[in-house]
């Protein structure tokens, strides 16, 4: 097995704090473009260009290709900072960075295909199997349709789930395949109430050849066995499912903070209709609502950061999280997202019906957060059931993605 020495890689990656500050510095621009992104059904190109120039699509790209090769906690904090400006933009940054990490698990040859000639390559992905694959000499012929590919409008490659078949046509495993944008088309199917700017449309592949070196086993990845030969790269030792699920929490944390800030900033100027309160801030009921919402956001952050630190510490130690901890991280993910949604809902109740005016960004935060929270990987009750079964020693009949 080949390993790459640290001295062979770039070591001048920005710190976490520097990357978070870059995201905050872009906040006004991203916020200004949020409405356009929503109306266009894709993040504004100006925002994509700004994120690219700031290096915020390189968080999970290997240093060998000029990336920053950070960690889960950095990815979460940076996308939270982006989410404070716009949830849809943060979601796209989250998915494209997360799928760059996924690409780093593939063989070095596959990684070279993606990043070797284009260090700024962006990878989207859907790992729900909805395709057919026929084994042929040197690889597979693949056809399929994958919903919903966030950020696909801005991607140059895609990771898609395929059945791994043998010569007799029998499915022997689940796989992930890397496909260049030249080999697929995007079908517009994303007509939704929230997260409109994510452009989470359908990827369509029609009888395309995918070489074997661009296919990786899902079942082996779940157990921590990856195709990459470069085993000294810490970020790509991160536990598979915990990384992919926690990756979706950052935008939620950011949207929650933004909602809290918007509501509290107006509290000293806005009255409460049909009461004797000249300002919301004078009301004890309002004060309690704000405190409860802020505490819920803190709870979400603590669950999310605990999970991220568990993932990062295990990767740094060269170990793989045990099953019960992986199950707990999945529950942590659901708890964090669930609590942010509750906090935002509480804040809009406290703020009043004006929060739903079309020109009020609070209503977009509410819609974006609520939509993102329904992603199948973060549904709270699934995480809780998986964790409860693990604690009780009951067989997991729910999902293999732990």
PyMOL commands that set and color helices and strands:
alter all, ss='L'
color gray80, all
select helices_A, chain A and resi 6-8+16-25+27-32+34-40+45-53+63-65+72-83+87-103+108-116+152-154+181-183+196-198+212-214+218-222+234-237+240-246+250-266+280-282+284-317+323-351+353-356+361-372+376-378+380-392
alter helices_A, ss='H'
color red, helices_A
select strands_A, chain A and resi 123-126+131-136+139-149+157-165+171-180+185-187+201-211+215-217
alter strands_A, ss='S'
color yellow, strands_A
deselect
rebuild
show_as cartoon
